[in-house]
Amino acid sequence: MTPMKRKLVSVCLMVWLAGLLGCAPEVGSDKWCQQLKDKPKGDWSMNEATDFAQHCILK
């Protein structure tokens, strides 16, 4: 493999991995609700608190 192809493959792999790691669960899903339950309540944003109430408590 030429050095140029190796660099291109490396960059493509890094972009792909970054995309996988950057994915957050969908708001309102069980996984999302659990993540918020595990997060300290003082770190919640107003939107997170509202969404949590709508999707996790008032289901």
PyMOL Python script that loads the backbone (N, CA, C, O; Angstrom):
from pymol import cmd

cmd.read_pdbstr("""\
ATOM      1  N   MET A   1       0.851  -1.170   0.000  1.00  0.00           N
ATOM      2  CA  MET A   1       0.000   0.000   0.000  1.00  0.00           C
ATOM      3  C   MET A   1       0.899   1.236   0.000  1.00  0.00           C
ATOM      4  O   MET A   1       1.861   1.319   0.763  1.00  0.00           O
ATOM      5  N   THR A   2       0.573   2.175  -0.852  1.00  0.00           N
ATOM      6  CA  THR A   2       1.386   3.386  -0.932  1.00  0.00           C
ATOM      7  C   THR A   2       1.102   4.270   0.277  1.00  0.00           C
ATOM      8  O   THR A   2       0.041   4.174   0.894  1.00  0.00           O
ATOM      9  N   PRO A   3       2.058   5.128   0.607  1.00  0.00           N
ATOM     10  CA  PRO A   3       1.853   6.016   1.772  1.00  0.00           C
ATOM     11  C   PRO A   3       0.613   6.904   1.635  1.00  0.00           C
ATOM     12  O   PRO A   3      -0.052   7.197   2.629  1.00  0.00           O
ATOM     13  N   MET A   4       0.303   7.329   0.421  1.00  0.00           N
ATOM     14  CA  MET A   4      -0.867   8.185   0.209  1.00  0.00           C
ATOM     15  C   MET A   4      -2.153   7.409   0.484  1.00  0.00           C
ATOM     16  O   MET A   4      -3.065   7.930   1.127  1.00  0.00           O
ATOM     17  N   LYS A   5      -2.233   6.177   0.008  1.00  0.00           N
ATOM     18  CA  LYS A   5      -3.422   5.354   0.254  1.00  0.00           C
ATOM     19  C   LYS A   5      -3.554   5.040   1.731  1.00  0.00           C
ATOM     20  O   LYS A   5      -4.663   5.030   2.267  1.00  0.00           O
ATOM     21  N   ARG A   6      -2.447   4.785   2.389  1.00  0.00           N
ATOM     22  CA  ARG A   6      -2.470   4.480   3.821  1.00  0.00           C
ATOM     23  C   ARG A   6      -3.022   5.665   4.609  1.00  0.00           C
ATOM     24  O   ARG A   6      -3.817   5.490   5.532  1.00  0.00           O
ATOM     25  N   LYS A   7      -2.592   6.877   4.236  1.00  0.00           N
ATOM     26  CA  LYS A   7      -3.094   8.077   4.913  1.00  0.00           C
ATOM     27  C   LYS A   7      -4.588   8.257   4.660  1.00  0.00           C
ATOM     28  O   LYS A   7      -5.339   8.610   5.569  1.00  0.00           O
ATOM     29  N   LEU A   8      -5.014   8.014   3.428  1.00  0.00           N
ATOM     30  CA  LEU A   8      -6.422   8.160   3.084  1.00  0.00           C
ATOM     31  C   LEU A   8      -7.274   7.159   3.860  1.00  0.00           C
ATOM     32  O   LEU A   8      -8.335   7.513   4.375  1.00  0.00           O
ATOM     33  N   VAL A   9      -6.821   5.931   3.943  1.00  0.00           N
ATOM     34  CA  VAL A   9      -7.553   4.908   4.696  1.00  0.00           C
ATOM     35  C   VAL A   9      -7.599   5.282   6.174  1.00  0.00           C
ATOM     36  O   VAL A   9      -8.633   5.121   6.821  1.00  0.00           O
ATOM     37  N   SER A  10      -6.494   5.777   6.708  1.00  0.00           N
ATOM     38  CA  SER A  10      -6.458   6.179   8.117  1.00  0.00           C
ATOM     39  C   SER A  10      -7.443   7.307   8.400  1.00  0.00           C
ATOM     40  O   SER A  10      -8.162   7.272   9.399  1.00  0.00           O
ATOM     41  N   VAL A  11      -7.476   8.293   7.535  1.00  0.00           N
ATOM     42  CA  VAL A  11      -8.393   9.422   7.716  1.00  0.00           C
ATOM     43  C   VAL A  11      -9.838   8.938   7.631  1.00  0.00           C
ATOM     44  O   VAL A  11     -10.674   9.348   8.436  1.00  0.00           O
ATOM     45  N   CYS A  12     -10.136   8.084   6.681  1.00  0.00           N
ATOM     46  CA  CYS A  12     -11.506   7.557   6.544  1.00  0.00           C
ATOM     47  C   CYS A  12     -11.909   6.779   7.794  1.00  0.00           C
ATOM     48  O   CYS A  12     -13.038   6.919   8.265  1.00  0.00           O
ATOM     49  N   LEU A  13     -11.019   5.971   8.330  1.00  0.00           N
ATOM     50  CA  LEU A  13     -11.320   5.222   9.543  1.00  0.00           C
ATOM     51  C   LEU A  13     -11.553   6.138  10.737  1.00  0.00           C
ATOM     52  O   LEU A  13     -12.454   5.891  11.539  1.00  0.00           O
ATOM     53  N   MET A  14     -10.757   7.187  10.865  1.00  0.00           N
ATOM     54  CA  MET A  14     -10.932   8.120  11.976  1.00  0.00           C
ATOM     55  C   MET A  14     -12.273   8.845  11.873  1.00  0.00           C
ATOM     56  O   MET A  14     -12.950   9.032  12.884  1.00  0.00           O
ATOM     57  N   VAL A  15     -12.660   9.248  10.682  1.00  0.00           N
ATOM     58  CA  VAL A  15     -13.942   9.928  10.488  1.00  0.00           C
ATOM     59  C   VAL A  15     -15.088   8.977  10.816  1.00  0.00           C
ATOM     60  O   VAL A  15     -16.061   9.372  11.458  1.00  0.00           O
ATOM     61  N   TRP A  16     -14.977   7.730  10.378  1.00  0.00           N
ATOM     62  CA  TRP A  16     -16.004   6.727  10.658  1.00  0.00           C
ATOM     63  C   TRP A  16     -16.130   6.478  12.155  1.00  0.00           C
ATOM     64  O   TRP A  16     -17.242   6.418  12.679  1.00  0.00           O
ATOM     65  N   LEU A  17     -15.000   6.332  12.854  1.00  0.00           N
ATOM     66  CA  LEU A  17     -15.023   6.110  14.300  1.00  0.00           C
ATOM     67  C   LEU A  17     -15.597   7.316  15.041  1.00  0.00           C
ATOM     68  O   LEU A  17     -16.356   7.157  15.997  1.00  0.00           O
ATOM     69  N   ALA A  18     -15.239   8.507  14.604  1.00  0.00           N
ATOM     70  CA  ALA A  18     -15.767   9.716  15.240  1.00  0.00           C
ATOM     71  C   ALA A  18     -17.292   9.767  15.084  1.00  0.00           C
ATOM     72  O   ALA A  18     -18.000  10.187  15.999  1.00  0.00           O
ATOM     73  N   GLY A  19     -17.781   9.345  13.940  1.00  0.00           N
ATOM     74  CA  GLY A  19     -19.220   9.307  13.721  1.00  0.00           C
ATOM     75  C   GLY A  19     -19.910   8.314  14.642  1.00  0.00           C
ATOM     76  O   GLY A  19     -20.995   8.587  15.156  1.00  0.00           O
ATOM     77  N   LEU A  20     -19.282   7.165  14.850  1.00  0.00           N
ATOM     78  CA  LEU A  20     -19.862   6.164  15.749  1.00  0.00           C
ATOM     79  C   LEU A  20     -19.868   6.632  17.191  1.00  0.00           C
ATOM     80  O   LEU A  20     -20.855   6.446  17.902  1.00  0.00           O
ATOM     81  N   LEU A  21     -18.789   7.228  17.620  1.00  0.00           N
ATOM     82  CA  LEU A  21     -18.679   7.649  19.015  1.00  0.00           C
ATOM     83  C   LEU A  21     -19.517   8.881  19.314  1.00  0.00           C
ATOM     84  O   LEU A  21     -19.883   9.115  20.466  1.00  0.00           O
ATOM     85  N   GLY A  22     -19.823   9.663  18.301  1.00  0.00           N
ATOM     86  CA  GLY A  22     -20.573  10.891  18.501  1.00  0.00           C
ATOM     87  C   GLY A  22     -22.075  10.698  18.525  1.00  0.00           C
ATOM     88  O   GLY A  22     -22.819  11.655  18.739  1.00  0.00           O
ATOM     89  N   CYS A  23     -22.526   9.489  18.312  1.00  0.00           N
ATOM     90  CA  CYS A  23     -23.964   9.235  18.260  1.00  0.00           C
ATOM     91  C   CYS A  23     -24.551   9.190  19.675  1.00  0.00           C
ATOM     92  O   CYS A  23     -24.069   8.457  20.539  1.00  0.00           O
ATOM     93  N   ALA A  24     -25.563   9.959  19.882  1.00  0.00           N
ATOM     94  CA  ALA A  24     -26.254   9.958  21.169  1.00  0.00           C
ATOM     95  C   ALA A  24     -27.580   9.241  20.993  1.00  0.00           C
ATOM     96  O   ALA A  24     -28.146   9.253  19.900  1.00  0.00           O
ATOM     97  N   PRO A  25     -28.083   8.620  22.039  1.00  0.00           N
ATOM     98  CA  PRO A  25     -29.383   7.951  21.915  1.00  0.00           C
ATOM     99  C   PRO A  25     -30.497   8.955  21.644  1.00  0.00           C
ATOM    100  O   PRO A  25     -30.400  10.127  22.009  1.00  0.00           O
ATOM    101  N   GLU A  26     -31.541   8.481  21.008  1.00  0.00           N
ATOM    102  CA  GLU A  26     -32.673   9.333  20.660  1.00  0.00           C
ATOM    103  C   GLU A  26     -33.391   9.805  21.924  1.00  0.00           C
ATOM    104  O   GLU A  26     -33.598   9.034  22.862  1.00  0.00           O
ATOM    105  N   VAL A  27     -33.763  11.074  21.930  1.00  0.00           N
ATOM    106  CA  VAL A  27     -34.472  11.649  23.071  1.00  0.00           C
ATOM    107  C   VAL A  27     -35.761  10.875  23.288  1.00  0.00           C
ATOM    108  O   VAL A  27     -36.544  10.671  22.360  1.00  0.00           O
ATOM    109  N   GLY A  28     -35.969  10.447  24.526  1.00  0.00           N
ATOM    110  CA  GLY A  28     -37.168   9.709  24.879  1.00  0.00           C
ATOM    111  C   GLY A  28     -36.990   8.199  24.871  1.00  0.00           C
ATOM    112  O   GLY A  28     -37.854   7.470  25.358  1.00  0.00           O
ATOM    113  N   SER A  29     -35.868   7.720  24.318  1.00  0.00           N
ATOM    114  CA  SER A  29     -35.644   6.272  24.320  1.00  0.00           C
ATOM    115  C   SER A  29     -35.279   5.813  25.733  1.00  0.00           C
ATOM    116  O   SER A  29     -34.891   6.618  26.579  1.00  0.00           O
ATOM    117  N   ASP A  30     -35.410   4.514  25.972  1.00  0.00           N
ATOM    118  CA  ASP A  30     -35.075   3.986  27.297  1.00  0.00           C
ATOM    119  C   ASP A  30     -33.611   4.260  27.651  1.00  0.00           C
ATOM    120  O   ASP A  30     -33.288   4.573  28.797  1.00  0.00           O
ATOM    121  N   LYS A  31     -32.737   4.139  26.658  1.00  0.00           N
ATOM    122  CA  LYS A  31     -31.310   4.381  26.888  1.00  0.00           C
ATOM    123  C   LYS A  31     -31.073   5.853  27.259  1.00  0.00           C
ATOM    124  O   LYS A  31     -30.273   6.156  28.145  1.00  0.00           O
ATOM    125  N   TRP A  32     -31.770   6.750  26.578  1.00  0.00           N
ATOM    126  CA  TRP A  32     -31.618   8.175  26.860  1.00  0.00           C
ATOM    127  C   TRP A  32     -32.107   8.492  28.275  1.00  0.00           C
ATOM    128  O   TRP A  32     -31.455   9.230  29.013  1.00  0.00           O
ATOM    129  N   CYS A  33     -33.260   7.929  28.645  1.00  0.00           N
ATOM    130  CA  CYS A  33     -33.806   8.154  29.986  1.00  0.00           C
ATOM    131  C   CYS A  33     -32.820   7.663  31.049  1.00  0.00           C
ATOM    132  O   CYS A  33     -32.592   8.337  32.053  1.00  0.00           O
ATOM    133  N   GLN A  34     -32.243   6.489  30.819  1.00  0.00           N
ATOM    134  CA  GLN A  34     -31.287   5.939  31.782  1.00  0.00           C
ATOM    135  C   GLN A  34     -30.042   6.811  31.879  1.00  0.00           C
ATOM    136  O   GLN A  34     -29.522   7.025  32.974  1.00  0.00           O
ATOM    137  N   GLN A  35     -29.556   7.319  30.743  1.00  0.00           N
ATOM    138  CA  GLN A  35     -28.385   8.210  30.758  1.00  0.00           C
ATOM    139  C   GLN A  35     -28.667   9.449  31.595  1.00  0.00           C
ATOM    140  O   GLN A  35     -27.809   9.891  32.361  1.00  0.00           O
ATOM    141  N   LEU A  36     -29.845  10.004  31.457  1.00  0.00           N
ATOM    142  CA  LEU A  36     -30.189  11.198  32.224  1.00  0.00           C
ATOM    143  C   LEU A  36     -30.348  10.880  33.700  1.00  0.00           C
ATOM    144  O   LEU A  36     -29.972  11.689  34.549  1.00  0.00           O
ATOM    145  N   LYS A  37     -30.895   9.720  34.018  1.00  0.00           N
ATOM    146  CA  LYS A  37     -31.020   9.326  35.426  1.00  0.00           C
ATOM    147  C   LYS A  37     -29.647   9.203  36.080  1.00  0.00           C
ATOM    148  O   LYS A  37     -29.487   9.505  37.263  1.00  0.00           O
ATOM    149  N   ASP A  38     -28.655   8.756  35.305  1.00  0.00           N
ATOM    150  CA  ASP A  38     -27.303   8.578  35.827  1.00  0.00           C
ATOM    151  C   ASP A  38     -26.530   9.894  35.914  1.00  0.00           C
ATOM    152  O   ASP A  38     -25.543   9.988  36.642  1.00  0.00           O
ATOM    153  N   LYS A  39     -26.978  10.907  35.172  1.00  0.00           N
ATOM    154  CA  LYS A  39     -26.308  12.205  35.140  1.00  0.00           C
ATOM    155  C   LYS A  39     -26.771  13.034  36.341  1.00  0.00           C
ATOM    156  O   LYS A  39     -27.961  13.037  36.657  1.00  0.00           O
ATOM    157  N   PRO A  40     -25.849  13.741  37.019  1.00  0.00           N
ATOM    158  CA  PRO A  40     -26.268  14.586  38.150  1.00  0.00           C
ATOM    159  C   PRO A  40     -27.305  15.622  37.703  1.00  0.00           C
ATOM    160  O   PRO A  40     -27.142  16.268  36.668  1.00  0.00           O
ATOM    161  N   LYS A  41     -28.350  15.768  38.479  1.00  0.00           N
ATOM    162  CA  LYS A  41     -29.456  16.653  38.100  1.00  0.00           C
ATOM    163  C   LYS A  41     -29.034  18.112  37.968  1.00  0.00           C
ATOM    164  O   LYS A  41     -29.661  18.873  37.231  1.00  0.00           O
ATOM    165  N   GLY A  42     -27.991  18.504  38.668  1.00  0.00           N
ATOM    166  CA  GLY A  42     -27.485  19.866  38.547  1.00  0.00           C
ATOM    167  C   GLY A  42     -26.837  20.143  37.203  1.00  0.00           C
ATOM    168  O   GLY A  42     -26.647  21.301  36.833  1.00  0.00           O
ATOM    169  N   ASP A  43     -26.491  19.077  36.459  1.00  0.00           N
ATOM    170  CA  ASP A  43     -25.859  19.226  35.145  1.00  0.00           C
ATOM    171  C   ASP A  43     -26.869  19.182  34.004  1.00  0.00           C
ATOM    172  O   ASP A  43     -26.493  19.343  32.843  1.00  0.00           O
ATOM    173  N   TRP A  44     -28.146  18.966  34.317  1.00  0.00           N
ATOM    174  CA  TRP A  44     -29.167  18.913  33.275  1.00  0.00           C
ATOM    175  C   TRP A  44     -29.446  20.312  32.742  1.00  0.00           C
ATOM    176  O   TRP A  44     -29.446  21.288  33.491  1.00  0.00           O
ATOM    177  N   SER A  45     -29.684  20.392  31.435  1.00  0.00           N
ATOM    178  CA  SER A  45     -30.131  21.669  30.867  1.00  0.00           C
ATOM    179  C   SER A  45     -31.650  21.756  31.045  1.00  0.00           C
ATOM    180  O   SER A  45     -32.300  20.766  31.379  1.00  0.00           O
ATOM    181  N   MET A  46     -32.194  22.918  30.824  1.00  0.00           N
ATOM    182  CA  MET A  46     -33.641  23.100  30.935  1.00  0.00           C
ATOM    183  C   MET A  46     -34.358  22.214  29.911  1.00  0.00           C
ATOM    184  O   MET A  46     -35.392  21.620  30.217  1.00  0.00           O
ATOM    185  N   ASN A  47     -33.812  22.127  28.705  1.00  0.00           N
ATOM    186  CA  ASN A  47     -34.423  21.287  27.671  1.00  0.00           C
ATOM    187  C   ASN A  47     -34.392  19.811  28.064  1.00  0.00           C
ATOM    188  O   ASN A  47     -35.363  19.088  27.844  1.00  0.00           O
ATOM    189  N   GLU A  48     -33.280  19.365  28.643  1.00  0.00           N
ATOM    190  CA  GLU A  48     -33.180  17.974  29.079  1.00  0.00           C
ATOM    191  C   GLU A  48     -34.218  17.673  30.161  1.00  0.00           C
ATOM    192  O   GLU A  48     -34.868  16.628  30.133  1.00  0.00           O
ATOM    193  N   ALA A  49     -34.367  18.590  31.107  1.00  0.00           N
ATOM    194  CA  ALA A  49     -35.337  18.383  32.186  1.00  0.00           C
ATOM    195  C   ALA A  49     -36.755  18.318  31.630  1.00  0.00           C
ATOM    196  O   ALA A  49     -37.549  17.478  32.053  1.00  0.00           O
ATOM    197  N   THR A  50     -37.074  19.187  30.697  1.00  0.00           N
ATOM    198  CA  THR A  50     -38.404  19.189  30.084  1.00  0.00           C
ATOM    199  C   THR A  50     -38.644  17.900  29.309  1.00  0.00           C
ATOM    200  O   THR A  50     -39.692  17.269  29.445  1.00  0.00           O
ATOM    201  N   ASP A  51     -37.651  17.510  28.485  1.00  0.00           N
ATOM    202  CA  ASP A  51     -37.783  16.283  27.703  1.00  0.00           C
ATOM    203  C   ASP A  51     -37.875  15.055  28.609  1.00  0.00           C
ATOM    204  O   ASP A  51     -38.632  14.128  28.324  1.00  0.00           O
ATOM    205  N   PHE A  52     -37.107  15.049  29.698  1.00  0.00           N
ATOM    206  CA  PHE A  52     -37.161  13.932  30.629  1.00  0.00           C
ATOM    207  C   PHE A  52     -38.561  13.800  31.230  1.00  0.00           C
ATOM    208  O   PHE A  52     -39.107  12.700  31.321  1.00  0.00           O
ATOM    209  N   ALA A  53     -39.128  14.927  31.634  1.00  0.00           N
ATOM    210  CA  ALA A  53     -40.481  14.904  32.216  1.00  0.00           C
ATOM    211  C   ALA A  53     -41.506  14.398  31.203  1.00  0.00           C
ATOM    212  O   ALA A  53     -42.383  13.605  31.546  1.00  0.00           O
ATOM    213  N   GLN A  54     -41.396  14.852  29.973  1.00  0.00           N
ATOM    214  CA  GLN A  54     -42.369  14.468  28.935  1.00  0.00           C
ATOM    215  C   GLN A  54     -42.218  13.011  28.528  1.00  0.00           C
ATOM    216  O   GLN A  54     -43.215  12.303  28.386  1.00  0.00           O
ATOM    217  N   HIS A  55     -40.984  12.552  28.338  1.00  0.00           N
ATOM    218  CA  HIS A  55     -40.754  11.244  27.733  1.00  0.00           C
ATOM    219  C   HIS A  55     -40.491  10.124  28.736  1.00  0.00           C
ATOM    220  O   HIS A  55     -40.739   8.958  28.429  1.00  0.00           O
ATOM    221  N   CYS A  56     -40.005  10.448  29.906  1.00  0.00           N
ATOM    222  CA  CYS A  56     -39.611   9.391  30.838  1.00  0.00           C
ATOM    223  C   CYS A  56     -40.560   9.274  32.027  1.00  0.00           C
ATOM    224  O   CYS A  56     -40.726   8.188  32.584  1.00  0.00           O
ATOM    225  N   ILE A  57     -41.175  10.371  32.414  1.00  0.00           N
ATOM    226  CA  ILE A  57     -42.064  10.335  33.581  1.00  0.00           C
ATOM    227  C   ILE A  57     -43.517  10.242  33.151  1.00  0.00           C
ATOM    228  O   ILE A  57     -44.280   9.447  33.701  1.00  0.00           O
ATOM    229  N   LEU A  58     -43.906  11.051  32.167  1.00  0.00           N
ATOM    230  CA  LEU A  58     -45.318  11.126  31.767  1.00  0.00           C
ATOM    231  C   LEU A  58     -45.648  10.224  30.591  1.00  0.00           C
ATOM    232  O   LEU A  58     -46.592  10.508  29.854  1.00  0.00           O
ATOM    233  N   LYS A  59     -44.908   9.159  30.395  1.00  0.00           N
ATOM    234  CA  LYS A  59     -45.168   8.239  29.269  1.00  0.00           C
ATOM    235  C   LYS A  59     -46.573   7.724  29.314  1.00  0.00           C
ATOM    236  O   LYS A  59     -46.970   6.941  28.451  1.00  0.00           O
TER     237      LYS A  59
END
""", "prot")
cmd.dss("prot")
cmd.show_as("cartoon", "prot")
cmd.util.cbc("prot")
cmd.orient("prot")
